[in-house]
Amino acid sequence: MITIFYFAGLREAAGVPQEQAELDGRTVGELLEWIGGKYPHLPLDAVRVAVNEEYALPEDVLRQGDTAALIPPVSGG
């Protein structure tokens, strides 16, 4: 199982702060496709994914017990 954390506006849009999914052996890109299929209204085009607290590339492979955090773009001022 992979634990997925949703931050900021993604949390409100998904309606959950976190969830688990059977995505062992899948890539980060496939994770985003899975999330987009489950929550088609989420704006995922500029989302960064951190796996085990490090930014990940779309081709990085997820393993059993990993955590994936979806981090939307933020602005400051």
Contacts in CASP RR format, 6 or more apart in sequence:
PFRMAT RR
TARGET T0000
AUTHOR 0000-0000-0000
METHOD contacts of the structure
MODEL  1
MITIFYFAGLREAAGVPQEQAELDGRTVGELLEWIGGKYPHLPLDAVRVA
VNEEYALPEDVLRQGDTAALIPPVSGG
1 20 0 8 1.000
1 21 0 8 1.000
1 22 0 8 1.000
1 24 0 8 1.000
1 64 0 8 1.000
1 65 0 8 1.000
2 20 0 8 1.000
2 21 0 8 1.000
2 22 0 8 1.000
2 23 0 8 1.000
2 24 0 8 1.000
2 31 0 8 1.000
2 62 0 8 1.000
2 64 0 8 1.000
2 65 0 8 1.000
2 66 0 8 1.000
2 67 0 8 1.000
2 68 0 8 1.000
3 18 0 8 1.000
3 19 0 8 1.000
3 20 0 8 1.000
3 65 0 8 1.000
3 66 0 8 1.000
3 67 0 8 1.000
3 68 0 8 1.000
4 18 0 8 1.000
4 19 0 8 1.000
4 20 0 8 1.000
4 21 0 8 1.000
4 31 0 8 1.000
4 35 0 8 1.000
4 67 0 8 1.000
4 68 0 8 1.000
4 69 0 8 1.000
4 70 0 8 1.000
5 17 0 8 1.000
5 18 0 8 1.000
5 67 0 8 1.000
5 68 0 8 1.000
5 69 0 8 1.000
5 70 0 8 1.000
6 13 0 8 1.000
6 14 0 8 1.000
6 15 0 8 1.000
6 16 0 8 1.000
6 17 0 8 1.000
6 18 0 8 1.000
6 70 0 8 1.000
7 69 0 8 1.000
7 70 0 8 1.000
7 71 0 8 1.000
7 72 0 8 1.000
8 71 0 8 1.000
8 72 0 8 1.000
8 74 0 8 1.000
9 72 0 8 1.000
10 42 0 8 1.000
10 47 0 8 1.000
10 70 0 8 1.000
10 72 0 8 1.000
11 17 0 8 1.000
13 39 0 8 1.000
13 41 0 8 1.000
13 42 0 8 1.000
13 43 0 8 1.000
14 39 0 8 1.000
14 42 0 8 1.000
21 31 0 8 1.000
21 34 0 8 1.000
23 30 0 8 1.000
23 31 0 8 1.000
23 34 0 8 1.000
23 62 0 8 1.000
24 62 0 8 1.000
24 63 0 8 1.000
24 64 0 8 1.000
25 61 0 8 1.000
25 62 0 8 1.000
25 63 0 8 1.000
26 34 0 8 1.000
26 61 0 8 1.000
26 62 0 8 1.000
27 58 0 8 1.000
27 59 0 8 1.000
27 60 0 8 1.000
27 61 0 8 1.000
27 62 0 8 1.000
28 49 0 8 1.000
28 51 0 8 1.000
28 56 0 8 1.000
28 57 0 8 1.000
28 58 0 8 1.000
28 59 0 8 1.000
28 60 0 8 1.000
28 62 0 8 1.000
28 68 0 8 1.000
29 49 0 8 1.000
29 58 0 8 1.000
29 59 0 8 1.000
31 49 0 8 1.000
31 62 0 8 1.000
31 68 0 8 1.000
32 44 0 8 1.000
32 47 0 8 1.000
32 49 0 8 1.000
32 58 0 8 1.000
35 42 0 8 1.000
35 44 0 8 1.000
35 70 0 8 1.000
36 42 0 8 1.000
36 44 0 8 1.000
43 72 0 8 1.000
44 70 0 8 1.000
46 72 0 8 1.000
46 73 0 8 1.000
47 70 0 8 1.000
47 71 0 8 1.000
47 72 0 8 1.000
47 73 0 8 1.000
48 55 0 8 1.000
48 70 0 8 1.000
48 71 0 8 1.000
48 73 0 8 1.000
49 55 0 8 1.000
49 56 0 8 1.000
49 68 0 8 1.000
49 69 0 8 1.000
49 70 0 8 1.000
49 71 0 8 1.000
50 56 0 8 1.000
50 68 0 8 1.000
50 69 0 8 1.000
50 71 0 8 1.000
51 60 0 8 1.000
51 62 0 8 1.000
51 66 0 8 1.000
51 67 0 8 1.000
51 68 0 8 1.000
51 69 0 8 1.000
52 66 0 8 1.000
52 67 0 8 1.000
53 67 0 8 1.000
53 69 0 8 1.000
56 68 0 8 1.000
62 68 0 8 1.000
END
